[in-house]
Amino acid sequence: MNQGSDRVAFPNPSPDKSRYLVLESGQTTPVTRALYEHAENPDWVYLFADTEWQLYLTESPIVLKAAQHSPEYQWALKGLKEGRLIGLILESSEALEPVANWLRARLKVRFDGRRHGLLRFYDPRIWHQLSPTSGSEANVIERAIYWYGAPGDERWQTTEKPNLFAMLPVPTLDESQWQALNATTA
């Protein structure tokens, strides 16, 4: 990867995998408006669509399918590095809807043994604190890539075949994840 260039590239995903970006605005400009300034016909969905947070679509992150060298992909990478956007890059062999559904299934989690809440796990600071493990098999998402680190020491990091937390009976944070999140400001 060339750190000094405006174009950022990762190794191309294999031919059977696509790149998806989960993005929310880190600034006041809505992410959808900024997206259409860089792409004519982007392929995206609202993350909160078809969830209990559907009423908040105007505040919802988006899930964008984008080719690695497309203008919208390059815009998103630059925005992630500069803090104008918050989110993750995901690789999957699946289509947009199964990827969005994988994300939606993890939005509401149980924590503290009894309470439930919306988890912004697509924020790299939260993702990192959750310490996702690499599973033996990919469950829709084969790789997550995120920009993270101490100021001045940020870099792209990856999680292969990410396993965030226990999914049964409902998505649940373990005690160490709950403690790590309590120590994080997002």
Steps between C-alpha positions, in 0.01 A plus 500: 500500500634841408457723806597822320243476221135602493422159348503224753504136399487172679563173330210433267242266646487166324257493204222341708513771772366853505585803711238665718534810713294573809507878527357770718586865488763622744386856424178688442465421128274194457696206361248446219538857372880473503480159327300638207758774454748222413289235330232515237311182585639343821373161621405547866236442771427657837630285784197584717248400228275213607612527864342649809703816421335551159348827626855641512594439136625857456756425773573146386840382383503364146635176358666570166619247243791652309771385265847560641603757239164676474474869588264427791738241647796737480288782651398272788857385574621859509206599721571214742866601530414869549221436753224644280348152485472228762477137399639170383595336173369147464574222252242237417400255228138590572276766345413832663185381682661203683787730606253761625303230683819371668564853625137555607498177702781646715357849560307415816702323767448383854751627750531508874312169506157656457495833311480547123629782286604616155868423444694715254745215436573643153690787670869394488552604864216274611599218260853504638383495864274204428819308410333291230654159459567324173263213449585175329236568233365822357140574588413738212787740579842368406712800597451831680742787436506812714709815560613505862781603732629771728507846338793514261537122512178394323512222245275257319428193710317181408297226660468178300169311524383727784312359795383794714304341782271215593189506279281254695249535648539869404814698408678539834814681612720313746622669818841596357337662194256691722788626718708601196208694353440679830860620487461631140367836392337499159 
